[in-house]
Amino acid sequence: MSRSKVSILAGMIIILAIVIFLASSGGLPGSSFTYDPAKAVHSQLSGAKALAHVQALVDIGPRPSGSEANARQRDYIIAELKKVGWTTREDAFTDKTSRGPIDFVNLHARLGDGDSAFSRTAEVLVGSHFDTKYMPGITFVGANDGGSSTGLLIEMARVLAANPDLAKRIELVFFDGEEAITSFQVEGLHGSKHLAKKLRTLPEGKRPPYAIIFDMIGDKNLNIGIPSNTDAEMSNTVLVAAEELGTRKHFSVLRTEIIDDHQPLHEIGMRVTNFIDLDYKPYWHTSADTMDRITAESIEITGRTGLLFIEKYLLGGGGRSK
């Protein structure tokens, strides 16, 4: 038997084992959510609507942390979420960087009005960074890197609102300061590190056990590679969801680690997975990361797969009635 056939067979065995496990489990511990195909929201997600949000962000221009453009972007996100019934809280903090202290602002959103929306403990964090890399002398608008996943989360808020029982178990987090000015060995991941530090102080039952991060998911040639420094069971179950939707060819679990906003959450014991497409050269971190490099189809494929994973397999126990 060839190596390729062995690899395919091994992959099928892993997926079958996960399906059997999910069928015999109740999903996320403590969750009372029941997946109902008639109320499923993943199929309602529109890549075109998400892309329109990306265009609005790109039209603002470069949006590095601490800039006026970054503040305008936050205003846009808050306003769009409010239209579909979500309340947003700003979490401002200052952190040291190679450019000196910079003011960062994470955004946290829950379905509902005012403080009552945040009165319950979320079961799943769904996150994206919204800052663009500081690149003096280059007009870096981050259509894919920063823009695509942010547009996706705004669109996710719209479709999740159609199923409040599902949406109220989820917190959307828009991270500021993911990008490193120099290198990740020196700085970067400011927003997710800030959140991880706060969550670490909470009792285990008061912090979400799960997190899903989206980053760079709009490339025309979509190739989502889930990093190895994620929860293996979660990440392999993403492949099950992709198989169900017929999007499996766009997803793989890597043997390599990737430094991204999931890492600080992973380090404090949260179970995490990450949807990221790093196969974006030669446009990554260049002035060519523009709208013509991304598509509504890629965002839709990623978003629908992610939502099915959340509503059916993560929270819904694989669709088994409870």
C-alpha positions as a printed Julia matrix, in Angstrom:
322×3 Matrix{Float64}:
   0.0    0.0    0.0
   1.35   3.45  -0.94
   2.12   6.1    1.66
  -0.68   8.29   0.3
  -3.22   5.47   0.74
  -1.96   4.78   4.27
  -2.3    8.47   5.08
  -5.86   8.61   3.71
  -6.83   5.44   5.62
  -5.34   6.8    8.85
  -7.25  10.04   8.39
 -10.51   8.15   7.85
  -9.92   6.09  11.0
  -9.31   9.27  13.05
 -12.48  10.91  11.73
 -14.53   7.74  12.38
 -13.21   7.56  15.94
 -14.16  11.19  16.55
 -17.65  10.67  15.16
 -18.15   7.63  17.42
 -16.87   9.61  20.41
 -19.18  12.53  19.69
 -22.17  10.28  19.2
 -21.64   8.81  22.66
 -20.9   12.09  24.44
 -22.97  15.07  25.42
 -20.79  17.72  23.83
 -19.31  20.47  25.93
 -19.45  19.56  29.64
 -22.21  21.48  31.39
 -23.83  22.67  28.17
 -27.54  22.04  27.8
 -27.63  23.12  24.15
 -29.3   20.73  21.72
 -28.46  20.95  18.03
 -31.62  21.28  15.94
 -31.01  21.15  12.15
 -34.15  23.24  11.63
 -32.58  26.07  13.66
 -29.05  25.66  12.32
 -27.42  28.97  11.42
 -24.26  27.94   9.58
 -26.01  27.73   6.2
 -27.26  31.3    6.58
 -23.79  32.83   6.75
 -23.1   35.01   3.71
 -19.59  35.44   2.39
 -20.79  38.42   0.37
 -22.06  40.2    3.47
 -18.83  39.45   5.32
 -16.81  40.74   2.36
 -18.78  43.99   2.41
 -17.66  44.51   6.01
 -14.06  43.83   4.99
 -14.39  46.46   2.25
 -15.66  49.0    4.8
 -12.65  48.32   7.03
 -10.16  48.48   4.16
 -11.68  51.8    3.05
 -10.56  53.25   6.39
  -6.97  52.52   5.39
  -4.13  51.09   7.55
  -5.45  50.43  11.08
  -2.48  49.81  13.4
  -2.98  49.74  17.15
  -3.16  53.15  18.81
  -4.1   54.98  15.61
  -7.14  57.13  14.86
  -8.02  54.71  12.06
  -8.03  51.85  14.55
 -10.53  53.81  16.68
 -12.73  54.43  13.63
 -12.65  50.72  12.93
 -13.78  49.94  16.47
 -16.68  52.37  16.07
 -17.71  50.57  12.89
 -17.61  47.13  14.52
 -19.6   48.3   17.56
 -22.24  49.97  15.38
 -22.67  46.91  13.13
 -23.0   44.55  16.08
 -25.56  46.82  17.72
 -27.72  46.61  14.59
 -28.15  42.86  15.13
 -28.71  42.96  18.89
 -25.2   42.56  20.34
 -23.73  44.65  23.15
 -20.03  45.47  22.97
 -17.66  46.29  25.8
 -14.29  47.95  25.28
 -11.35  46.71  27.33
  -8.62  49.35  27.1
  -5.08  48.77  28.33
  -1.56  50.06  27.71
   1.36  47.8   26.87
   5.05  48.26  26.17
   6.27  47.88  22.58
   9.43  48.65  20.64
   7.7   51.93  19.67
   7.09  52.76  23.31
   3.82  52.39  25.25
   0.76  51.93  23.04
  -2.9   52.09  24.01
  -4.79  48.96  22.93
  -8.51  48.19  23.04
 -10.04  44.72  22.88
 -13.73  44.44  22.01
 -15.99  41.86  23.7
 -19.5   41.28  22.36
 -22.49  39.32  23.68
 -26.02  39.0   22.38
 -28.42  41.07  24.47
 -28.72  44.5   26.07
 -26.35  46.19  28.48
 -24.86  44.51  31.54
 -27.36  41.64  31.43
 -25.69  40.38  28.25
 -22.47  39.83  30.24
 -24.09  38.4   33.36
 -23.56  34.79  32.27
 -20.34  32.89  31.62
 -19.78  32.25  27.93
 -19.05  28.69  26.9
 -17.08  29.5   23.75
 -14.93  32.48  22.78
 -14.82  33.17  19.04
 -12.03  35.59  18.18
 -10.18  37.53  15.5
  -7.59  40.29  15.58
  -8.63  43.54  13.92
  -5.4   45.56  13.96
  -3.16  45.83  10.91
   0.62  45.63  11.13
   2.48  48.92  11.64
   4.47  49.3    8.41
   5.82  52.84   7.9
   6.32  53.7    4.25
   3.87  50.99   3.12
   0.12  51.35   2.69
  -0.84  48.11   4.39
  -4.65  47.82   4.52
  -4.76  44.15   5.58
  -7.68  42.93   3.5
  -6.84  39.34   4.42
  -4.61  39.81   7.47
  -6.9   41.47   9.94
  -9.76  42.29   7.6
 -11.15  38.94   6.43
 -11.59  37.37   9.86
 -12.98  40.58  11.35
 -15.59  40.8    8.6
 -16.42  37.16   9.23
 -17.07  37.73  12.96
 -19.39  40.66  12.22
 -21.35  38.45   9.83
 -21.34  35.63  12.38
 -23.02  37.98  14.85
 -25.86  38.5   12.36
 -26.6   34.82  11.78
 -26.06  33.77  15.4
 -28.69  36.29  16.49
 -31.27  34.14  14.68
 -30.74  31.42  17.32
 -30.46  33.2   20.7
 -30.11  29.95  22.64
 -26.91  29.29  20.69
 -25.68  32.88  20.53
 -25.98  33.45  24.28
 -23.37  30.74  24.86
 -20.84  32.56  22.69
 -18.69  35.65  23.2
 -17.15  37.38  20.21
 -13.72  38.86  20.9
 -11.97  41.31  18.59
  -8.31  41.39  19.64
  -6.15  44.48  19.28
  -2.37  44.3   18.96
  -1.94  40.83  17.48
   0.69  42.1   15.06
   4.3   42.42  16.21
   6.15  45.59  15.3
   9.45  43.71  15.22
   9.0   39.99  15.94
   6.79  37.74  18.06
   9.86  36.88  20.13
   9.85  40.51  21.29
   6.18  41.57  21.2
   2.8   40.94  19.58
  -0.35  39.08  20.72
  -0.97  41.99  23.1
  -4.76  41.63  23.12
  -4.88  37.87  23.63
  -2.13  37.97  26.26
  -4.08  40.67  28.11
  -7.24  38.56  28.05
  -5.39  35.4   29.1
  -3.9   37.23  32.08
  -7.4   38.32  33.18
  -8.95  34.89  32.63
  -6.18  33.18  34.57
  -7.36  34.93  37.75
 -10.92  33.59  37.42
 -12.15  30.32  38.93
 -12.31  27.56  36.33
 -16.11  27.63  36.2
 -16.13  31.36  35.53
 -14.08  31.32  32.35
 -14.96  29.87  28.96
 -13.4   26.44  28.49
 -13.2   26.75  24.68
 -11.86  29.26  22.15
 -11.85  29.38  18.35
  -9.63  31.89  16.56
  -9.95  32.97  12.92
  -7.1   34.7   11.03
  -6.31  35.22   7.34
  -9.24  33.22   5.96
 -10.04  35.07   2.72
  -7.34  33.91   0.3
  -8.68  32.92  -3.13
  -6.68  29.7   -2.88
  -8.04  28.72   0.53
  -5.83  26.37   2.53
  -6.68  26.44   6.23
  -3.91  24.81   8.25
  -4.82  24.21  11.89
  -1.65  24.53  14.03
  -0.38  21.63  16.13
  -0.36  23.83  19.26
  -4.15  23.5   19.53
  -6.49  20.97  21.13
  -6.14  17.82  19.02
  -9.7   16.59  19.54
 -11.22  19.97  18.64
  -8.99  20.45  15.62
  -9.65  16.99  14.23
 -13.38  17.49  14.76
 -13.19  20.57  12.55
 -12.29  18.11   9.79
 -15.47  16.16  10.56
 -17.54  19.32  10.14
 -15.69  20.14   6.91
 -16.31  16.62   5.6
 -20.02  17.04   6.27
 -20.15  20.32   4.36
 -17.99  19.12   1.48
 -15.25  21.64   2.31
 -12.68  19.11   3.58
 -10.17  19.84   0.8
  -9.63  23.31   2.25
  -8.66  22.09   5.75
  -5.76  20.21   7.29
  -4.19  19.76  10.71
  -0.52  20.73  10.66
   2.42  19.14  12.41
   3.89  22.55  13.14
   3.1   25.22  15.71
   1.98  28.72  14.76
   2.2   31.8   16.96
  -1.23  33.43  16.92
  -3.92  34.66  19.31
  -4.87  31.12  20.33
  -1.5   30.53  22.01
  -1.92  32.66  25.18
  -5.34  31.07  25.75
  -3.91  27.6   25.16
  -1.21  28.31  27.75
  -3.74  28.97  30.52
  -5.46  25.64  29.92
  -8.28  26.61  27.57
  -9.07  24.18  24.78
  -8.48  26.02  21.53
  -8.43  25.64  17.78
  -7.32  28.07  15.08
  -8.51  28.59  11.49
  -5.56  30.2    9.68
  -4.22  30.2    6.12
  -0.54  31.15   6.11
  -0.1   30.16   2.48
  -0.53  33.77   1.37
   2.82  34.67  -0.11
   3.84  36.93  -1.79
   1.07  39.23  -0.47
   1.42  38.68   3.29
   2.53  41.86   5.1
   2.84  43.82   1.87
   0.89  46.61   0.2
  -0.58  43.89  -2.08
  -2.81  42.51   0.7
  -5.81  44.12  -0.96
  -9.43  43.28  -1.72
  -8.65  41.68  -5.08
  -6.68  38.94  -3.28
  -9.63  37.65  -1.25
 -13.04  36.22  -2.07
 -16.47  35.96  -0.49
 -16.41  32.23  -1.24
 -13.33  31.57   0.93
 -14.77  33.55   3.84
 -18.07  31.72   3.5
 -16.44  28.29   3.41
 -14.45  29.08   6.54
 -17.36  30.66   8.38
 -19.91  27.96   7.62
 -17.48  25.21   8.59
 -16.63  27.0   11.82
 -20.25  27.58  12.76
 -21.27  23.98  12.03
 -18.39  22.83  14.2
 -19.58  25.06  17.04
 -23.32  24.48  16.92
 -23.37  20.77  16.1
 -20.13  19.22  17.3
 -18.77  21.44  20.08
 -21.97  22.59  21.81
 -24.42  20.12  20.3
 -22.62  16.88  21.01
 -22.5   15.82  17.38
 -26.22  16.38  16.92
 -27.27  13.69  19.41
 -30.45  14.56  21.3
 -29.89  15.05  25.01
